Amino acid sequence: MPNKLMIVMVNTDPSNGAELGAPFFQATVAAAMEYEVEVILTARAGELAIKGVAEKLHVQEGNPKNVYDFIKDAHEAGVKFKVCTPTLELWGRDLIPEVEETVGGAYIISQAMDDDTVTFTY
């Protein structure tokens, strides 16, 4: 049975807050269940790794909790956040402190192909 969950946020549009809750919530739950969890932010979703972006976004209108709060909750639960290298060229290098590592496409593919890893994409 795999013990690692890798969530790749590649198609998630940061301008649609309703799309942002599930991946971070599921990552937090999996970490609380003591699975190793990584969230890879890449392509358009990579914008969430830039300081100040997620703080301005809300999963639900009227909810005081912003998307950055979800990211912090996940990180506190043990989720590791990584950003894909080309994302830095698109959105910049001023990253939130929760991003622990920059990875490339080969890393994502090698992890997704590992028998010990389950991969979700959003």
VEXFIZA-160443 format. One line per field, with one value per atom (N, C-alpha, C): y negated, x, z; residue number from 1; atom name; residue in one letter. Coordinates in Angstrom, 2 decimals. Layout:
N
y <- c(Y,...)
x <- c(X,...)
z <- c(Z,...)
num <- c(NUM,...)
atome <- c(CA,...)
residu <- c(a,...)
This chain:
122
y <- c(1.18,0.00,-1.25,-2.17,-3.40,-4.21,-4.93,-5.78,-7.25,-7.58,-8.96,-9.44,-10.68,-11.33,-12.55,-12.61,-13.78,-14.44,-15.68,-16.46,-17.46,-17.35,-18.26,-19.24,-20.49,-21.53,-22.20,-21.83,-22.30,-22.98,-22.48,-23.02,-23.92,-24.05,-24.86,-26.34,-27.03,-28.46,-29.27,-29.97,-30.73,-31.77,-32.20,-33.19,-32.58,-31.24,-30.55,-29.93,-30.68,-30.25,-28.92,-28.59,-27.33,-26.12,-26.28,-25.18,-24.96,-25.89,-25.86,-25.14,-24.97,-24.36,-22.89,-22.10,-20.65,-20.17,-20.65,-20.10,-20.36,-21.55,-21.86,-21.12,-21.01,-20.29,-18.81,-18.20,-16.79,-16.55,-17.46,-17.35,-17.38,-18.28,-18.40,-17.13,-16.60,-15.37,-14.20,-14.07,-12.96,-13.07,-14.29,-14.48,-14.12,-14.49,-14.16,-12.64,-11.94,-10.48,-9.84,-10.68,-10.28,-9.75,-10.19,-9.92,-11.02,-10.69,-11.70,-12.42,-13.74,-14.50,-15.64,-15.74,-16.85,-17.52,-18.84,-19.59,-20.29,-19.99,-20.61,-21.69,-22.93,-24.05,-24.34,-24.25,-24.45,-25.10,-25.58,-26.27,-27.40,-27.56,-28.67,-28.60,-27.41,-27.25,-27.64,-27.70,-28.11,-29.53,-30.31,-31.69,-31.72,-30.64,-30.56,-30.53,-30.19,-30.14,-31.52,-32.53,-33.87,-34.62,-35.26,-36.01,-37.00,-37.02,-37.98,-37.52,-36.50,-36.07,-35.31,-34.24,-33.40,-34.15,-35.18,-35.96,-36.75,-37.03,-37.81,-36.94,-35.62,-34.70,-34.00,-33.74,-33.04,-31.89,-30.75,-29.59,-29.88,-30.61,-30.94,-32.42,-33.10,-34.52,-34.69,-35.65,-35.92,-35.16,-34.15,-33.38,-34.16,-34.45,-35.23,-34.48,-33.17,-32.36,-32.46,-32.91,-33.01,-31.74,-31.66,-30.48,-30.29,-31.37,-31.25,-30.59,-30.84,-30.17,-28.65,-28.22,-26.78,-26.22,-26.98,-26.55,-26.42,-27.40,-27.36,-26.19,-25.93,-24.79,-23.48,-23.34,-22.12,-21.97,-23.05,-23.01,-22.65,-23.22,-22.90,-21.44,-20.83,-19.41,-18.50,-19.09,-18.31,-18.23,-18.90,-18.89,-19.67,-19.09,-19.76,-20.42,-21.68,-22.42,-22.59,-22.32,-22.47,-23.23,-23.93,-24.68,-24.19,-24.11,-23.64,-24.78,-24.47,-25.47,-26.43,-25.97,-26.92,-27.92,-27.56,-28.46,-29.75,-29.64,-30.81,-31.82,-31.31,-32.19,-32.90,-32.24,-32.83,-33.85,-33.50,-34.29,-35.00,-34.67,-35.34,-34.43,-34.98,-34.19,-34.59,-35.49,-35.92,-34.95,-33.82,-32.70,-32.78,-32.20,-32.07,-31.15,-31.34,-30.54,-29.05,-28.68,-27.28,-26.46,-27.10,-26.38,-25.95,-24.65,-24.10,-23.78,-23.64,-23.17,-23.55,-23.71,-23.89,-22.60,-22.08,-20.81,-20.97,-20.03,-20.05,-18.95,-18.93,-17.94,-16.51,-16.25,-14.89,-14.41,-15.32,-14.94,-14.50,-15.29,-14.98,-13.64,-13.40,-12.14,-10.97,-11.11,-10.00,-9.67,-10.69,-10.44,-9.81,-10.30,-9.77,-8.31,-7.92,-6.54,-5.60,-6.15,-5.34,-4.56,-3.27,-2.43,-2.84,-3.60,-4.01,-5.33,-5.91,-7.23,-7.15,-7.78,-8.00,-9.47,-9.74,-11.10,-11.58,-12.73,-13.43,-14.67,-15.02,-16.25,-17.12,-18.40,-19.40,-20.50)
x <- c(0.85,0.00,0.89,0.64,1.45,1.30,2.37,2.30,2.55,2.59,2.83,1.74,1.29,0.34,1.02,1.04,1.56,0.38,0.13,-0.93,-0.26,-0.57,0.00,-1.10,-0.88,-1.84,-1.29,-1.87,-1.39,-2.50,-3.71,-4.84,-5.74,-5.44,-6.26,-6.07,-7.16,-7.12,-7.27,-6.22,-6.30,-7.41,-7.90,-8.97,-10.32,-10.39,-11.64,-11.45,-11.79,-11.59,-12.21,-13.34,-14.02,-13.16,-12.21,-11.32,-10.18,-9.97,-8.77,-8.92,-10.11,-10.30,-9.96,-10.48,-10.34,-8.89,-8.00,-6.64,-5.92,-6.08,-5.41,-6.05,-7.38,-8.07,-7.69,-7.68,-7.32,-5.87,-5.00,-3.60,-3.49,-4.23,-4.21,-4.74,-5.83,-6.42,-5.44,-4.83,-3.88,-2.68,-2.20,-1.08,-1.51,-2.73,-3.25,-3.40,-3.60,-3.68,-2.29,-1.26,0.13,0.70,0.13,0.74,1.76,2.77,3.69,2.96,2.92,2.15,2.99,2.94,3.57,2.54,2.58,1.78,2.76,2.62,3.47,2.64,3.13,2.45,3.18,2.45,3.06,2.07,2.58,1.77,0.98,-0.28,-1.08,-1.22,-1.36,-1.48,-0.21,0.91,2.17,2.12,1.20,1.03,0.72,0.13,-0.21,1.03,2.18,3.43,4.05,3.52,4.07,3.46,4.31,3.84,2.75,1.69,0.61,-0.53,-0.32,-1.37,-2.47,-2.11,-3.12,-3.85,-3.21,-3.85,-5.05,-5.08,-6.17,-7.31,-7.16,-8.14,-8.93,-10.19,-11.06,-11.76,-11.86,-12.55,-14.04,-14.56,-15.98,-16.13,-16.93,-17.17,-17.77,-17.26,-17.76,-17.04,-16.27,-15.51,-14.24,-14.00,-12.80,-11.50,-11.57,-10.37,-9.96,-8.73,-8.27,-7.49,-7.13,-6.44,-5.09,-4.42,-3.15,-3.33,-4.46,-4.76,-4.84,-5.45,-5.51,-4.11,-3.26,-1.88,-1.13,-1.28,-0.60,-1.10,-2.42,-2.97,-2.36,-2.28,-1.71,-0.24,0.49,1.92,2.10,1.30,1.38,1.06,0.22,-0.12,0.99,1.97,3.10,3.22,2.35,2.41,3.64,4.35,5.51,5.07,5.39,5.05,6.29,6.10,7.18,6.65,7.53,7.14,8.00,7.39,8.09,8.94,10.16,11.12,10.58,9.93,9.44,8.42,7.77,6.80,7.47,8.71,9.43,9.64,9.82,9.99,8.68,7.56,6.25,5.82,5.98,5.36,6.35,7.61,8.59,9.17,10.04,10.79,10.52,9.59,9.27,8.25,8.76,7.90,7.46,6.28,5.80,6.77,6.90,7.87,7.52,6.29,5.89,6.47,6.93,7.55,8.94,9.15,10.40,11.42,10.95,11.88,11.37,12.31,11.99,12.35,11.43,11.64,11.35,11.81,11.58,10.61,10.34,9.42,9.87,11.17,11.67,11.35,11.39,11.05,9.58,8.71,7.27,7.01,7.60,7.38,7.94,9.13,9.71,8.87,8.35,7.50,6.16,5.58,4.29,4.41,5.56,5.77,6.17,6.48,6.90,5.72,5.90,4.82,4.36,5.17,4.85,4.08,3.78,3.14,1.82,0.82,-0.46,-0.46,-0.88,-0.84,-2.26,-2.60,-3.84,-3.43,-4.21,-3.96,-5.19,-4.95,-6.02,-5.66)
z <- c(0.00,0.00,0.00,-0.90,-0.95,0.34,0.68,1.88,1.57,0.27,-0.12,-1.07,-0.84,-1.72,-2.31,-3.63,-4.32,-5.03,-4.69,-5.33,-6.25,-7.54,-8.53,-8.94,-8.60,-8.97,-10.23,-11.36,-12.65,-13.44,-13.34,-14.10,-13.27,-12.00,-11.10,-11.42,-11.59,-11.91,-10.62,-10.21,-8.96,-8.94,-10.09,-10.09,-9.75,-9.68,-9.32,-7.94,-6.91,-5.54,-5.20,-5.81,-5.51,-5.87,-6.79,-7.18,-6.19,-5.29,-4.47,-3.14,-2.66,-1.34,-1.28,-2.20,-2.14,-2.11,-2.98,-2.94,-1.61,-1.07,0.19,1.36,1.34,2.40,2.37,1.18,1.08,1.49,1.14,1.56,3.08,3.72,5.17,5.83,5.31,5.86,5.72,4.55,4.33,5.28,5.49,6.43,7.85,8.21,9.55,9.70,8.60,8.62,8.57,8.69,8.75,7.44,6.32,5.03,4.75,3.98,3.48,2.35,2.38,1.41,0.83,-0.50,-1.20,-2.08,-2.13,-3.09,-4.02,-5.30,-6.32,-7.01,-6.97,-7.61,-8.92,-10.02,-11.32,-12.28,-13.40,-14.41,-13.76,-14.12,-13.59,-12.07,-11.52,-10.07,-9.35,-10.05,-9.46,-8.92,-9.43,-8.95,-7.46,-6.94,-5.52,-4.63,-5.21,-4.45,-4.25,-4.93,-4.86,-3.68,-2.90,-1.73,-2.13,-1.33,-1.51,-2.39,-3.22,-4.15,-3.41,-2.71,-2.03,-0.92,-0.37,0.70,0.19,-1.09,-1.68,-2.19,-2.12,-2.69,-1.59,-1.88,-0.93,-1.64,-0.93,-1.47,-1.61,-0.65,-0.64,-0.27,-1.05,-0.78,0.60,1.34,2.68,3.78,3.41,4.41,4.73,6.00,6.34,6.10,5.99,5.77,4.29,4.05,2.66,2.27,1.00,0.48,1.17,1.49,2.19,3.55,4.21,5.48,5.28,4.16,3.85,3.64,2.95,2.71,4.04,4.91,6.21,7.05,7.03,7.77,7.27,5.95,5.37,5.76,5.68,6.02,7.49,8.36,9.79,10.07,9.20,9.35,8.83,8.14,7.65,6.14,5.42,3.96,3.49,2.54,1.94,0.64,0.49,-0.73,-1.59,-2.88,-3.85,-5.04,-5.72,-6.91,-8.07,-9.23,-10.42,-11.00,-11.39,-11.85,-12.91,-13.98,-14.99,-14.44,-13.35,-12.73,-12.27,-11.81,-11.34,-12.46,-13.67,-14.82,-15.17,-14.91,-15.21,-14.16,-12.88,-11.81,-10.90,-10.97,-10.13,-9.06,-8.25,-7.27,-5.82,-5.59,-4.23,-3.64,-3.15,-2.75,-1.29,-1.02,0.35,1.11,2.41,3.17,3.24,2.95,3.01,1.86,0.80,-0.31,0.12,0.18,0.70,-0.39,-1.63,-2.65,-4.04,-4.95,-6.36,-7.06,-7.87,-8.56,-10.05,-10.83,-12.27,-12.69,-13.96,-14.52,-14.28,-14.33,-14.11,-12.70,-11.72,-10.35,-10.28,-10.86,-10.83,-11.49,-12.63,-13.35,-12.54,-11.99,-11.23,-10.00,-9.32,-8.16,-8.56,-9.64,-10.09,-10.51,-11.00,-11.46,-10.33,-9.17,-8.03,-7.47,-7.23,-6.71,-5.31,-4.61,-3.25,-3.21,-4.39,-4.46,-5.20,-4.63,-5.31,-5.72,-6.96,-7.48,-7.78,-7.25,-7.59,-8.39,-9.38,-10.11,-10.08,-10.00,-10.00,-10.97)
num <- c(1,1,1,2,2,2,3,3,3,4,4,4,5,5,5,6,6,6,7,7,7,8,8,8,9,9,9,10,10,10,11,11,11,12,12,12,13,13,13,14,14,14,15,15,15,16,16,16,17,17,17,18,18,18,19,19,19,20,20,20,21,21,21,22,22,22,23,23,23,24,24,24,25,25,25,26,26,26,27,27,27,28,28,28,29,29,29,30,30,30,31,31,31,32,32,32,33,33,33,34,34,34,35,35,35,36,36,36,37,37,37,38,38,38,39,39,39,40,40,40,41,41,41,42,42,42,43,43,43,44,44,44,45,45,45,46,46,46,47,47,47,48,48,48,49,49,49,50,50,50,51,51,51,52,52,52,53,53,53,54,54,54,55,55,55,56,56,56,57,57,57,58,58,58,59,59,59,60,60,60,61,61,61,62,62,62,63,63,63,64,64,64,65,65,65,66,66,66,67,67,67,68,68,68,69,69,69,70,70,70,71,71,71,72,72,72,73,73,73,74,74,74,75,75,75,76,76,76,77,77,77,78,78,78,79,79,79,80,80,80,81,81,81,82,82,82,83,83,83,84,84,84,85,85,85,86,86,86,87,87,87,88,88,88,89,89,89,90,90,90,91,91,91,92,92,92,93,93,93,94,94,94,95,95,95,96,96,96,97,97,97,98,98,98,99,99,99,100,100,100,101,101,101,102,102,102,103,103,103,104,104,104,105,105,105,106,106,106,107,107,107,108,108,108,109,109,109,110,110,110,111,111,111,112,112,112,113,113,113,114,114,114,115,115,115,116,116,116,117,117,117,118,118,118,119,119,119,120,120,120,121,121,121,122,122,122)
atome <- c(N,CA,C,N,CA,C,N,CA,C,N,CA,C,N,CA,C,N,CA,C,N,CA,C,N,CA,C,N,CA,C,N,CA,C,N,CA,C,N,CA,C,N,CA,C,N,CA,C,N,CA,C,N,CA,C,N,CA,C,N,CA,C,N,CA,C,N,CA,C,N,CA,C,N,CA,C,N,CA,C,N,CA,C,N,CA,C,N,CA,C,N,CA,C,N,CA,C,N,CA,C,N,CA,C,N,CA,C,N,CA,C,N,CA,C,N,CA,C,N,CA,C,N,CA,C,N,CA,C,N,CA,C,N,CA,C,N,CA,C,N,CA,C,N,CA,C,N,CA,C,N,CA,C,N,CA,C,N,CA,C,N,CA,C,N,CA,C,N,CA,C,N,CA,C,N,CA,C,N,CA,C,N,CA,C,N,CA,C,N,CA,C,N,CA,C,N,CA,C,N,CA,C,N,CA,C,N,CA,C,N,CA,C,N,CA,C,N,CA,C,N,CA,C,N,CA,C,N,CA,C,N,CA,C,N,CA,C,N,CA,C,N,CA,C,N,CA,C,N,CA,C,N,CA,C,N,CA,C,N,CA,C,N,CA,C,N,CA,C,N,CA,C,N,CA,C,N,CA,C,N,CA,C,N,CA,C,N,CA,C,N,CA,C,N,CA,C,N,CA,C,N,CA,C,N,CA,C,N,CA,C,N,CA,C,N,CA,C,N,CA,C,N,CA,C,N,CA,C,N,CA,C,N,CA,C,N,CA,C,N,CA,C,N,CA,C,N,CA,C,N,CA,C,N,CA,C,N,CA,C,N,CA,C,N,CA,C,N,CA,C,N,CA,C,N,CA,C,N,CA,C,N,CA,C,N,CA,C,N,CA,C,N,CA,C,N,CA,C,N,CA,C,N,CA,C,N,CA,C,N,CA,C,N,CA,C,N,CA,C,N,CA,C,N,CA,C)
residu <- c(m,m,m,p,p,p,n,n,n,k,k,k,l,l,l,m,m,m,i,i,i,v,v,v,m,m,m,v,v,v,n,n,n,t,t,t,d,d,d,p,p,p,s,s,s,n,n,n,g,g,g,a,a,a,e,e,e,l,l,l,g,g,g,a,a,a,p,p,p,f,f,f,f,f,f,q,q,q,a,a,a,t,t,t,v,v,v,a,a,a,a,a,a,a,a,a,m,m,m,e,e,e,y,y,y,e,e,e,v,v,v,e,e,e,v,v,v,i,i,i,l,l,l,t,t,t,a,a,a,r,r,r,a,a,a,g,g,g,e,e,e,l,l,l,a,a,a,i,i,i,k,k,k,g,g,g,v,v,v,a,a,a,e,e,e,k,k,k,l,l,l,h,h,h,v,v,v,q,q,q,e,e,e,g,g,g,n,n,n,p,p,p,k,k,k,n,n,n,v,v,v,y,y,y,d,d,d,f,f,f,i,i,i,k,k,k,d,d,d,a,a,a,h,h,h,e,e,e,a,a,a,g,g,g,v,v,v,k,k,k,f,f,f,k,k,k,v,v,v,c,c,c,t,t,t,p,p,p,t,t,t,l,l,l,e,e,e,l,l,l,w,w,w,g,g,g,r,r,r,d,d,d,l,l,l,i,i,i,p,p,p,e,e,e,v,v,v,e,e,e,e,e,e,t,t,t,v,v,v,g,g,g,g,g,g,a,a,a,y,y,y,i,i,i,i,i,i,s,s,s,q,q,q,a,a,a,m,m,m,d,d,d,d,d,d,d,d,d,t,t,t,v,v,v,t,t,t,f,f,f,t,t,t,y,y,y)
